[in-house]
Amino acid sequence: MSQVSGRMWAGVGKQTSWFVLAHLFLLAGPCTAFLPNFWSRVLTLSWDSRTHQDLTEQAVLNVTLETLGGAAEEQSRLGRGFWRAVGEVVKSNAAMDFLSSTRSDPVYHFDSERVDSAMLMLRQFWAHTLLSVRASEYQSARHSLGQLLHSLQDFYSHSNWVEMDQRSIYLHLLHPEEAAIPVAKGDTPTCMECFSATCRNNLLPPLTKSHQDSQLLTTGYFSTSPPKPLGKCSHGGILDSSRYMGAKGGINKDSTSPLFSPHHYLHKDAANLASEATLAVLRDLRDSVGPKTFLRLFSVQQVPALVFVMDTTGSMFEEITAARLRAHSIIQNRARLPGQPSTFVLVPFHDPEVGPVYETDDPDQFMQHMDSLMALGGGDEPEMCLSAIQLALTHSPALSDVFVFTDASPKDAHLFDLVKALALSKQSKVTFLLTEDLDDAPDSRGRKRGGGRRRRRSSDRFSLYSSLSSLSGGLTIFTTNSDIHRVSSIVEDNTAADKVTLLHVESDQDQTSSHSFRVDTSINNITLHISGTLTECILTDPSGRTQALLSEEGSLAELERFQGLYRICLLPPIQPGRWDLQAMSDGHITFSVTGDSSVDFLYYFATVTNETHPGLARVEGSPVAGVPAFLVLAVTGLAPGDEASFSHVTLLGAEGQSLQQVLLNSSSSSSSSSSSYSAEELVGWVESVPRVPFCVQLTGRDRRGNRLERVSTETVQPTHVQIQVSSVPHLVPGHSSVMDLSILNHGPERLFSLTADDDHGYLHTRGPHRFSVAGRGMFLSQVGFHTPATARPGATVTLTLTVQALDSADTNYAVAYLTVVPPDPDTSPPSCSAARVQSSCPPTCSQSTWSASLAVSDRGRSGLAALQLLKGEGILTLFHNPPHPSDNQEEAKPHHHHKATLEKGDPPLKVSEWVAGSSQPLWVRYTSTCCATQAELLVWDAAGNMKRCHLTSGLPRQQGGGREASGAPQTALSGSCFLLVLWSLV
């Protein structure tokens, strides 16, 4: 890898560069799945292959737009949070190919005819996803969803489903009540010999479309584990050693390259079915949890969270009042704006108590909690501030701004690395508003002049706060009681929707410093926040006009000066182009320039993996200093048709100086998509990761040719040590679990310290643990958990790991999310069985009606939970007892115990209290005009399993193509009048 020169990027847009790099990695490890991500196309020379990444991204985008109403212009309004959430699903999907615990296990990839085990695992992934979503644990839900989609997509590439000429998805994979096709037995031959790269007709007749009545399923064997029986199909391709064993050849459809995929000519058919299956899962998920929850799962158009960490000791009355008034103002302003509900988090603290955490999406409830805060007690110093910040970061969504109000230094300084890890992993900013009134400082006898806890601050006392705000991209503002109300305006400024950063830089020089930022045509409402003490500040616009901000009013900007903070608003019209700042300060100063724009970016570092699946594996934690790496960016918020282009990234040092420029190429990850993306993916080659901290600045041009710049404010801290989590176990109440991890030392032999912390207290030991790692070596370790029997299924445990070299500043982190699952989950969906259909629809449909009666019951142990009429123009009536066939369909006899009616558009009706036990059926009758001949009923059990019941006015169910696009299980009611024996259900 280190032999690849950065000069390869000089020919941006030339495919020859990609081919040269791909040639260097042709000996990478074998591929045993749909290719993981865009870089896999390069490694396999299959430019038109569809990957797990674009299958997943496109499906999530399509179902999200469906849920929003399908307007194309909504794409640019999905928000940066949406693409980060999608990235988490894609990351979890790709990790199945990269983690040592999953990449070679045939069950995770539908390999080696492990179909039954793989289906069981799929259904567990589905159950875990539902469990997490219903518990509002969206991070864990996205992880389980990514795993599910990976295995589901692999089925269509690794099996003979396409070769059997199946034109629709295999419903039985996730719905056990649907028809199943038997899997070939271990001693049944499945393939014939194939001696060429392209294998046509190498499947034996029972495995193809020629035997419709006696078809068998098979999947290819890969490598030597497990051993391939004689006559079985191989996965195939130049990197599969089992292709030389009889029967020679293979059947995988992972790519369009015959070198890697013997059935490459069927790749598009397999990819289309995998795409349809992915859409089906996402639609089922949306219908199971509801549209609003589905949109929250993917942070769609999410208004920024409001997160307060409040010191509640006796001296904090003014600060609490300021935060309360600011929160009220924000809530009032947001009430008039579109978008999904926001998240509100409040964590009070004082010594020794921290919390409880108040988390809600109801603004009225949040204000009630704010109003209940009281400044009491205290008088001693320091306080448990970092513990409170840790709680706030754990409970707030990614990309949040956390505001800390305190006048005390941290008593829990040992938590600094853990809190830093959480902030960086979530890309959340932490801003401190620190107050001190000189009148409250102790007198010469040590007595306080005021009634609370105050004393003169020392830079050492608050150094951890300054470090945390600097690393996360926030500010540390030293102000006073009298100014805290006005200083808190920064909360309102920074939590507005679509806020982007144009400049974020710090300076410790007591001399003139010069900085610049670029304004493009997409930006409005530009605000400068400067923390510290200025002695001079001159602003220059692109045309050369200047304004001395501290001494004069002018047409360029308006200045508000508070103790510890300067707030500068550019006055309209704001001229596009380069703006310059010249400032003289008295001590440390931080500049932050933000504006309103939908165009922003996300990024991560990645390295090529040479294990069993070629692709780019995301670097967890901080990247390794001094070695090459890829930098992958997603530009978000571009409206369809926008002509913005992006040329390079600049890695900026702490004071804004350029450390390295990285040229960018398009990944073309959406080249095969049928609809345009609103996130453009770019990739750059970093020849050597800097050895000093830096941030990332993206540069391009807008549609008018104006230079466009965005800055990611968190600080990347290159290091020489890494933590790799090998497996993430599920936590079962009353049981112990173990997580495997590796510590990689990229420096000389030395001692390290490992610390673990979780937010539920399930860890056996927290550390720190000391150990030695050889130079360029690895240390294998484990983290043990014990989950109490009282643990709530669906809860997520946040595990934070930090490693520190004892002889240097080298440190790194990893954050994992573990889900508490029931020991024996119910994965059986409810059932709906037809009782009778009355239909006599004449040619003039408006003059008659039809009706259908059915019994609904739960096949598992959980019991019925809810029903909803999703489609249909009629009325659904619920009964305790079966309606008598002679009853008039428009009457509800008293002995039927009529309970409720449902129409399309009504929310799900909870019925858990209506039935005495899990096997007790519920009877429903649907009545509709003959002009609307179909309806769809959704039924849930208490475990979250869903059943789709399809009703029709007498038309026979179509086979194959008659399935709904969602691929959900169906029950079609046909015939003019029939009865079924249903008493066995009772």
SEMIKOL-521727 format. One record per residue (C-alpha): x, y, z. Coordinates in steps of 0.5 Angstrom, whole numbers, padded with zeros to 4 digits, always signed. Example, Ala and Ser with C-alpha at 12.3 -4.5 7.8 and 13.67 -1.06 7.14 Angstrom:
BEGIN
+0025-0009+0016;+0027-0002+0014;
***
This chain:
BEGIN
+0000+0000+0000;+0006+0005+0002;+0008+0004-0005;+0002+0008-0008;+0004+0015-0010;+0000+0021-0008;+0001+0023-0015;-0004+0018-0018;-0009+0023-0016;-0007+0028-0021;-0011+0025-0027;-0017+0026-0023;-0023+0023-0027;-0018+0018-0031;-0020+0011-0030;-0013+0009-0031;-0011+0011-0024;-0016+0007-0021;-0014+0001-0026;-0006+0002-0023;-0008+0002-0016;-0013-0004-0017;-0007-0008-0020;-0003-0007-0014;-0009-0011-0010;-0011-0016-0014;-0008-0021-0010;-0012-0019-0004;-0016-0024+0000;-0022-0027-0003;-0029-0025-0004;-0035-0029-0002;-0041-0024-0002;-0044-0018-0006;-0038-0013-0006;-0038-0009+0001;-0037-0002-0002;-0035+0002-0008;-0028+0001-0007;-0029-0007-0008;-0031-0005-0016;-0024-0002-0016;-0020-0009-0013;-0024-0013-0018;-0024-0009-0024;-0032-0009-0024;-0034-0002-0025;-0042-0004-0026;-0042-0008-0020;-0047-0007-0015;-0045-0007-0008;-0048-0008-0001;-0047-0001+0000;-0051+0002-0006;-0056-0003-0005;-0057-0001+0002;-0056+0006+0001;-0061+0007-0005;-0067+0002-0002;-0066+0007+0005;-0067+0013+0001;-0073+0010-0004;-0077+0008+0002;-0075+0015+0006;-0078+0019+0000;-0084+0014+0000;-0085+0016+0007;-0084+0023+0006;-0089+0023+0000;-0084+0022-0005;-0082+0029-0007;-0075+0029-0011;-0074+0036-0008;-0074+0033-0001;-0067+0029-0002;-0063+0036-0001;-0067+0037+0006;-0066+0030+0009;-0060+0033+0013;-0053+0031+0015;-0056+0027+0020;-0060+0022+0015;-0054+0021+0012;-0050+0019+0018;-0055+0014+0020;-0055+0011+0013;-0047+0011+0014;-0048+0007+0020;-0053+0002+0017;-0048+0001+0011;-0042+0001+0016;-0045-0005+0020;-0047-0008+0013;-0040-0008+0011;-0037-0010+0018;-0040-0017+0016;-0034-0018+0011;-0029-0015+0015;-0030-0017+0022;-0026-0023+0024;-0032-0026+0028;-0036-0026+0022;-0032-0026+0015;-0031-0033+0015;-0037-0036+0018;-0042-0039+0012;-0048-0038+0017;-0047-0030+0016;-0047-0031+0008;-0051-0036+0006;-0045-0040+0004;-0044-0048+0004;-0051-0050+0004;-0052-0047+0011;-0059-0044+0009;-0063-0046+0015;-0058-0043+0020;-0058-0037+0016;-0065-0036+0016;-0066-0037+0024;-0060-0032+0024;-0064-0027+0020;-0070-0028+0024;-0066-0026+0030;-0063-0020+0027;-0070-0018+0025;-0073-0019+0032;-0067-0015+0035;-0068-0009+0030;-0075-0009+0032;-0073-0009+0039;-0068-0004+0039;-0073+0001+0035;-0079+0000+0040;-0074+0002+0046;-0072+0008+0042;-0065+0005+0042;-0064+0007+0034;-0056+0006+0034;-0057-0001+0036;-0063-0002+0031;-0058+0001+0025;-0053-0004+0027;-0058-0010+0027;-0061-0008+0021;-0054-0007+0017;-0053-0014+0019;-0060-0017+0017;-0059-0013+0010;-0052-0016+0009;-0054-0023+0010;-0061-0022+0006;-0057-0019+0000;-0052-0025+0000;-0057-0030-0001;-0059-0028-0008;-0052-0028-0010;-0049-0034-0007;-0055-0039-0008;-0059-0042-0014;-0065-0038-0013;-0064-0034-0020;-0062-0040-0023;-0068-0043-0022;-0072-0038-0025;-0075-0035-0019;-0077-0028-0021;-0079-0026-0014;-0076-0025-0007;-0076-0031-0003;-0081-0030+0003;-0080-0036+0007;-0073-0033+0009;-0076-0028+0014;-0083-0031+0014;-0083-0038+0016;-0091-0039+0015;-0089-0038+0007;-0088-0044+0003;-0081-0046+0003;-0076-0050-0002;-0072-0056+0001;-0065-0055+0001;-0060-0060-0002;-0058-0066+0003;-0051-0066+0004;-0050-0073+0000;-0054-0070-0006;-0049-0067-0012;-0051-0060-0014;-0046-0058-0020;-0043-0061-0026;-0035-0060-0027;-0034-0053-0030;-0027-0051-0033;-0027-0044-0035;-0028-0037-0032;-0035-0037-0034;-0039-0043-0032;-0046-0044-0036;-0051-0049-0034;-0046-0052-0029;-0052-0053-0024;-0055-0060-0024;-0063-0061-0027;-0066-0061-0020;-0062-0054-0018;-0065-0050-0024;-0071-0048-0028;-0072-0054-0032;-0075-0058-0025;-0080-0053-0023;-0084-0059-0019;-0078-0062-0015;-0073-0056-0014;-0068-0056-0009;-0064-0050-0006;-0056-0050-0006;-0051-0045-0004;-0044-0045-0006;-0038-0048-0001;-0032-0043+0000;-0025-0045+0001;-0024-0051+0006;-0028-0049+0012;-0032-0053+0012;-0030-0058+0007;-0034-0059+0001;-0037-0065-0001;-0036-0069-0007;-0040-0066-0013;-0042-0060-0009;-0042-0053-0012;-0037-0048-0010;-0037-0041-0009;-0032-0040-0015;-0027-0034-0017;-0020-0034-0018;-0019-0033-0010;-0023-0039-0008;-0019-0045-0007;-0025-0050-0007;-0026-0049-0014;-0021-0054-0016;-0025-0059-0012;-0030-0063-0015;-0035-0060-0018;-0030-0055-0021;-0032-0048-0022;-0037-0044-0018;-0044-0040-0018;-0043-0034-0014;-0046-0027-0018;-0042-0022-0013;-0040-0018-0019;-0040-0017-0027;-0033-0020-0027;-0032-0027-0029;-0025-0027-0026;-0029-0027-0019;-0036-0029-0021;-0037-0035-0025;-0044-0033-0026;-0043-0026-0027;-0048-0026-0033;-0053-0026-0027;-0051-0021-0023;-0056-0016-0025;-0061-0021-0024;-0059-0023-0017;-0058-0015-0015;-0065-0013-0017;-0068-0019-0013;-0063-0017-0007;-0065-0010-0008;-0073-0012-0008;-0072-0016-0002;-0068-0010+0002;-0074-0005+0000;-0079-0011+0003;-0075-0011+0010;-0075-0003+0010;-0082-0003+0008;-0084-0008+0013;-0080-0004+0019;-0084+0002+0017;-0090-0001+0017;-0089-0005+0024;-0086+0002+0028;-0090+0007+0024;-0088+0012+0019;-0086+0017+0025;-0081+0012+0028;-0078+0010+0022;-0076+0017+0020;-0073+0018+0027;-0069+0012+0026;-0066+0015+0020;-0066+0022+0023;-0070+0025+0017;-0070+0032+0017;-0068+0032+0025;-0068+0039+0028;-0062+0039+0032;-0062+0036+0039;-0062+0041+0045;-0057+0038+0051;-0056+0042+0057;-0051+0040+0063;-0053+0044+0069;-0049+0045+0075;-0055+0046+0081;-0051+0048+0087;-0053+0054+0090;-0049+0059+0086;-0052+0057+0080;-0059+0061+0080;-0057+0066+0075;-0054+0060+0070;-0061+0056+0071;-0065+0062+0069;-0061+0064+0063;-0061+0057+0061;-0069+0056+0062;-0070+0063+0058;-0066+0061+0053;-0069+0054+0052;-0076+0057+0052;-0074+0062+0046;-0072+0056+0042;-0078+0052+0043;-0082+0058+0041;-0078+0059+0035;-0078+0051+0033;-0086+0051+0034;-0086+0055+0027;-0081+0051+0023;-0082+0044+0019;-0079+0038+0021;-0079+0032+0025;-0079+0033+0033;-0073+0034+0037;-0069+0031+0042;-0069+0035+0049;-0064+0032+0054;-0062+0035+0061;-0057+0032+0066;-0057+0036+0073;-0051+0035+0077;-0047+0037+0084;-0043+0033+0088;-0044+0027+0089;-0050+0027+0085;-0051+0026+0078;-0057+0026+0074;-0062+0023+0073;-0062+0024+0066;-0069+0027+0063;-0070+0025+0056;-0076+0027+0052;-0078+0029+0045;-0084+0033+0048;-0082+0041+0049;-0087+0042+0054;-0084+0036+0059;-0077+0039+0058;-0079+0046+0060;-0083+0043+0066;-0076+0039+0068;-0072+0046+0067;-0077+0050+0071;-0077+0044+0077;-0069+0046+0077;-0067+0049+0084;-0060+0052+0086;-0059+0049+0092;-0053+0047+0097;-0046+0046+0095;-0041+0051+0097;-0035+0046+0096;-0031+0045+0090;-0030+0042+0085;-0036+0038+0082;-0038+0032+0078;-0038+0035+0071;-0035+0030+0067;-0040+0025+0069;-0046+0029+0067;-0043+0030+0061;-0042+0023+0060;-0049+0022+0061;-0051+0027+0056;-0047+0025+0051;-0049+0017+0052;-0057+0020+0051;-0056+0025+0046;-0056+0023+0038;-0050+0024+0034;-0048+0031+0031;-0051+0034+0038;-0049+0041+0041;-0048+0040+0049;-0048+0046+0053;-0045+0046+0060;-0047+0051+0065;-0042+0051+0071;-0037+0055+0076;-0034+0049+0078;-0028+0045+0076;-0028+0037+0075;-0028+0033+0081;-0028+0027+0076;-0022+0028+0072;-0021+0021+0071;-0026+0021+0066;-0023+0025+0061;-0021+0020+0056;-0028+0017+0056;-0032+0023+0055;-0027+0025+0050;-0028+0018+0046;-0036+0019+0046;-0036+0026+0044;-0031+0025+0038;-0035+0018+0036;-0041+0022+0036;-0038+0028+0033;-0042+0032+0038;-0039+0039+0040;-0038+0041+0048;-0039+0048+0050;-0038+0051+0057;-0041+0057+0059;-0036+0058+0066;-0039+0064+0070;-0035+0068+0076;-0037+0074+0079;-0031+0078+0083;-0036+0080+0088;-0036+0073+0090;-0029+0071+0091;-0027+0070+0098;-0024+0076+0102;-0018+0076+0106;-0020+0072+0111;-0023+0066+0107;-0030+0068+0107;-0035+0069+0101;-0038+0076+0100;-0044+0072+0096;-0048+0067+0098;-0046+0061+0094;-0040+0058+0091;-0035+0062+0088;-0028+0063+0087;-0023+0066+0082;-0022+0062+0077;-0015+0059+0075;-0013+0056+0068;-0011+0050+0071;-0017+0049+0074;-0021+0049+0068;-0016+0046+0063;-0020+0040+0062;-0026+0043+0060;-0022+0048+0055;-0019+0041+0052;-0025+0038+0051;-0029+0044+0048;-0022+0045+0043;-0022+0037+0041;-0030+0037+0040;-0030+0043+0036;-0034+0047+0042;-0032+0053+0046;-0030+0055+0053;-0033+0062+0055;-0031+0065+0061;-0036+0070+0063;-0040+0073+0069;-0047+0072+0072;-0049+0079+0070;-0047+0077+0062;-0049+0070+0062;-0056+0071+0060;-0053+0075+0054;-0048+0070+0053;-0053+0064+0053;-0055+0067+0046;-0050+0062+0043;-0054+0056+0045;-0060+0059+0040;-0055+0060+0035;-0051+0054+0035;-0058+0049+0035;-0061+0052+0029;-0062+0047+0023;-0058+0047+0017;-0052+0050+0021;-0045+0049+0018;-0038+0051+0020;-0034+0056+0015;-0028+0057+0020;-0026+0054+0027;-0019+0056+0029;-0015+0057+0036;-0009+0062+0037;-0005+0063+0043;-0001+0068+0041;-0001+0075+0044;+0000+0078+0037;-0004+0080+0031;-0007+0073+0027;-0010+0073+0021;-0015+0068+0018;-0020+0068+0012;-0027+0064+0011;-0031+0063+0004;-0038+0065+0003;-0042+0062-0003;-0049+0063-0005;-0052+0057-0001;-0050+0061+0005;-0055+0065+0009;-0054+0068+0016;-0047+0068+0018;-0045+0069+0025;-0038+0070+0028;-0037+0067+0035;-0030+0069+0038;-0029+0067+0045;-0023+0070+0049;-0021+0078+0050;-0020+0082+0044;-0016+0088+0043;-0017+0089+0036;-0021+0086+0030;-0021+0088+0023;-0026+0085+0018;-0025+0085+0011;-0030+0083+0005;-0029+0081-0002;-0029+0087-0005;-0024+0090+0000;-0028+0094+0005;-0026+0094+0012;-0029+0095+0019;-0026+0096+0025;-0031+0092+0029;-0029+0094+0036;-0029+0101+0035;-0034+0103+0030;-0040+0101+0027;-0041+0100+0019;-0044+0096+0014;-0041+0090+0014;-0043+0087+0021;-0046+0088+0027;-0042+0087+0034;-0045+0085+0041;-0039+0085+0046;-0040+0080+0053;-0036+0078+0058;-0032+0073+0055;-0035+0073+0048;-0036+0077+0042;-0042+0075+0037;-0041+0078+0030;-0047+0078+0025;-0045+0080+0018;-0050+0085+0015;-0054+0083+0009;-0053+0083+0003;-0047+0078+0004;-0042+0078-0001;-0040+0072-0004;-0032+0071-0004;-0026+0071+0001;-0027+0075+0008;-0021+0076+0012;-0020+0077+0020;-0015+0081+0023;-0015+0080+0031;-0010+0082+0036;-0012+0078+0043;-0010+0078+0050;-0009+0071+0051;-0012+0065+0048;-0018+0066+0043;-0022+0062+0039;-0026+0064+0032;-0032+0060+0030;-0036+0062+0024;-0042+0059+0022;-0048+0060+0017;-0054+0057+0015;-0054+0052+0009;-0056+0045+0007;-0049+0043+0004;-0044+0040+0009;-0040+0034+0009;-0039+0027+0013;-0032+0024+0013;-0028+0018+0015;-0021+0015+0014;-0021+0008+0011;-0016+0002+0009;-0016-0003+0004;-0017-0010+0007;-0014-0016+0005;-0018-0021+0008;-0023-0025+0006;-0027-0019+0002;-0023-0014-0002;-0026-0007+0000;-0025-0001+0004;-0025-0002+0012;-0027+0004+0016;-0022+0006+0021;-0025+0006+0028;-0022+0012+0033;-0016+0016+0031;-0012+0014+0025;-0005+0012+0025;+0000+0017+0024;+0005+0017+0019;+0002+0012+0014;-0002+0012+0008;-0010+0012+0009;-0016+0014+0005;-0021+0019+0006;-0028+0018+0004;-0033+0024+0004;-0040+0024+0003;-0043+0031+0001;-0050+0032+0004;-0055+0037+0002;-0054+0038-0005;-0061+0039-0009;-0062+0035-0015;-0059+0038-0021;-0054+0042-0017;-0048+0043-0021;-0043+0044-0015;-0036+0041-0015;-0031+0039-0010;-0024+0038-0012;-0020+0037-0005;-0019+0037+0002;-0014+0041+0006;-0012+0038+0013;-0011+0044+0017;-0007+0045+0024;-0009+0047+0030;-0008+0055+0028;-0011+0054+0021;-0005+0053+0018;-0005+0048+0012;-0001+0041+0013;-0003+0037+0007;-0008+0038+0001;-0011+0031-0001;-0014+0031-0008;-0021+0028-0009;-0024+0023-0014;-0032+0021-0014;-0033+0014-0012;-0039+0013-0017;-0042+0009-0012;-0049+0011-0014;-0047+0010-0022;-0052+0004-0022;-0058+0008-0019;-0064+0009-0022;-0065+0016-0018;-0060+0021-0016;-0057+0022-0009;-0057+0028-0005;-0050+0025-0002;-0044+0025-0007;-0039+0021-0005;-0032+0023-0006;-0025+0019-0004;-0018+0022-0003;-0011+0018-0002;-0007+0021+0004;+0000+0019+0003;+0002+0020+0010;-0003+0022+0016;+0000+0028+0019;+0003+0027+0026;+0000+0033+0029;-0007+0034+0031;-0011+0037+0025;-0019+0038+0022;-0021+0037+0015;-0023+0043+0010;-0027+0041+0004;-0026+0046-0002;-0030+0046-0008;-0034+0051-0013;-0041+0053-0013;-0046+0053-0019;-0043+0060-0020;-0036+0059-0020;-0035+0061-0013;-0031+0058-0008;-0034+0053-0003;-0031+0051+0003;-0034+0047+0009;-0030+0045+0016;-0031+0039+0020;-0029+0042+0027;-0027+0036+0031;-0020+0035+0032;-0017+0029+0029;-0011+0026+0034;-0007+0022+0030;-0004+0016+0034;+0001+0010+0034;-0004+0005+0037;-0011+0002+0035;-0017-0002+0039;-0020-0007+0034;-0027-0010+0037;-0027-0017+0034;-0034-0018+0036;-0040-0015+0039;-0044-0020+0044;-0051-0019+0045;-0053-0019+0053;-0058-0024+0056;-0061-0023+0063;-0058-0027+0068;-0052-0029+0064;-0045-0027+0063;-0042-0025+0056;-0035-0024+0053;-0033-0019+0048;-0026-0020+0044;-0022-0014+0042;-0014-0013+0040;-0009-0007+0041;-0005-0006+0035;+0002-0002+0037;+0005+0001+0031;+0011+0004+0035;+0016+0001+0039;+0015-0004+0045;+0012-0001+0051;+0007-0001+0056;+0000+0001+0055;-0006+0002+0060;-0013+0000+0058;-0020+0003+0061;-0027+0000+0060;-0033+0004+0062;-0041+0002+0061;-0047+0006+0063;-0050+0001+0066;-0045-0002+0071;-0045-0009+0067;-0038-0010+0067;-0034-0015+0071;-0028-0010+0071;-0026-0003+0069;-0019-0003+0069;-0014+0001+0068;-0011-0006+0066;-0003-0005+0064;+0000-0010+0059;+0006-0010+0054;+0006-0010+0047;+0011-0012+0042;+0014-0007+0037;+0009-0007+0031;+0005-0013+0035;-0002-0014+0037;-0005-0016+0044;-0011-0020+0045;-0016-0018+0050;-0023-0019+0053;-0028-0015+0056;-0033-0019+0061;-0040-0017+0062;-0045-0020+0067;-0052-0018+0065;-0057-0018+0071;-0064-0022+0071;-0068-0016+0072;-0064-0012+0065;-0070-0010+0061;-0070-0013+0054;-0068-0008+0048;-0064-0003+0053;-0057-0001+0050;-0051-0001+0054;-0046+0004+0051;-0039+0001+0052;-0033+0006+0052;-0026+0003+0051;-0019+0008+0052;-0012+0006+0051;-0006+0010+0053;+0001+0009+0052;+0005+0010+0059;+0011+0013+0055;+0008+0018+0051;+0001+0022+0049;-0001+0016+0044;-0008+0014+0046;-0014+0012+0042;-0021+0009+0043;-0027+0005+0041;-0034+0006+0043;-0039-0001+0042;-0047-0001+0043;-0049-0008+0046;-0056-0010+0046;-0060-0013+0052;-0064-0019+0048;-0069-0024+0051;-0066-0031+0052;-0071-0034+0048;-0075-0029+0043;-0081-0030+0040;-0080-0029+0032;-0087-0033+0030;-0091-0027+0027;-0099-0027+0028;-0104-0031+0023;-0110-0029+0020;-0115-0035+0017;-0121-0034+0012;-0127-0035+0015;-0132-0033+0010;-0133-0028+0004;-0139-0025+0001;-0139-0022-0005;-0144-0021-0011;-0141-0015-0014;-0145-0013-0021;-0141-0009-0027;-0144-0003-0023;-0139-0003-0017;-0142+0003-0014;-0149-0001-0013;-0146-0007-0008;-0142-0009-0003;-0137-0014-0001;-0135-0017+0006;-0130-0022+0009;-0129-0025+0016;-0123-0028+0019;-0120-0030+0025;-0113-0027+0027;-0109-0030+0033;-0102-0030+0035;-0098-0036+0033;-0092-0035+0038;-0092-0034+0046;-0093-0026+0046;-0100-0025+0044;-0104-0020+0040;-0102-0013+0041;-0105-0009+0035;-0108-0008+0028;-0109-0003+0023;-0112-0002+0016;-0107+0000+0012;-0110+0000+0005;-0117-0001+0003;-0123+0004+0003;-0128+0000+0007;-0129-0001+0015;-0126-0006+0019;-0130-0009+0025;-0127-0012+0031;-0131-0018+0035;-0130-0022+0041;-0134-0028+0038;-0134-0030+0030;-0140-0027+0026;-0146-0032+0024;-0146-0033+0017;-0153-0031+0017;-0152-0024+0020;-0153-0018+0016;-0146-0015+0015;-0148-0008+0017;-0151-0010+0023;-0147-0012+0030;-0151-0017+0034;-0150-0016+0041;-0148-0023+0043;-0142-0021+0038;-0139-0017+0043;-0137-0011+0038;-0131-0008+0040;-0129-0003+0035;-0128+0000+0028;-0122+0002+0024;-0121+0005+0017;-0115+0007+0013;-0111+0012+0016;-0113+0011+0023;-0107+0009+0028;-0106+0002+0030;-0111+0000+0035;-0108-0004+0041;-0112-0010+0043;-0107-0013+0048;-0113-0013+0053;-0118-0016+0049;-0116-0023+0049;-0114-0027+0055;-0109-0031+0052;-0104-0032+0047;-0108-0037+0043;-0114-0033+0044;-0117-0031+0037;-0120-0024+0035;-0125-0024+0030;-0125-0018+0024;-0130-0017+0019;-0128-0012+0013;-0134-0009+0009;-0133-0005+0003;-0136-0002-0004;-0135-0007-0010;-0131-0001-0013;-0125-0002-0008;-0124-0010-0009;-0117-0010-0005;-0115-0009+0003;-0109-0010+0007;-0109-0011+0014;-0103-0011+0019;-0103-0015+0025;-0098-0015+0031;-0096-0019+0037;-0093-0016+0043;-0086-0018+0041;-0087-0014+0035;-0087-0019+0029;-0092-0017+0024;-0097-0020+0019;-0100-0017+0013;-0107-0020+0011;-0109-0019+0004;-0116-0019+0003;-0120-0019-0004;-0127-0019-0006;-0127-0026-0010;-0121-0025-0015;-0116-0031-0014;-0109-0030-0012;-0104-0029-0017;-0098-0034-0017;-0091-0031-0017;-0092-0024-0020;-0099-0023-0015;-0094-0021-0009;-0094-0014-0006;-0088-0010-0008;-0086-0011+0000;-0085-0018+0000;-0089-0019+0006;-0093-0025+0007;-0100-0025+0005;-0107-0028+0006;-0112-0028+0000;-0119-0029+0001;-0122-0032-0005;-0129-0035-0007;-0136-0033-0007;-0138-0036+0000;-0134-0041+0004;-0132-0044+0011;-0126-0046+0015;-0126-0050+0021;-0123-0045+0026;-0125-0048+0033;-0118-0051+0034;-0115-0044+0034;-0119-0043+0041;
***
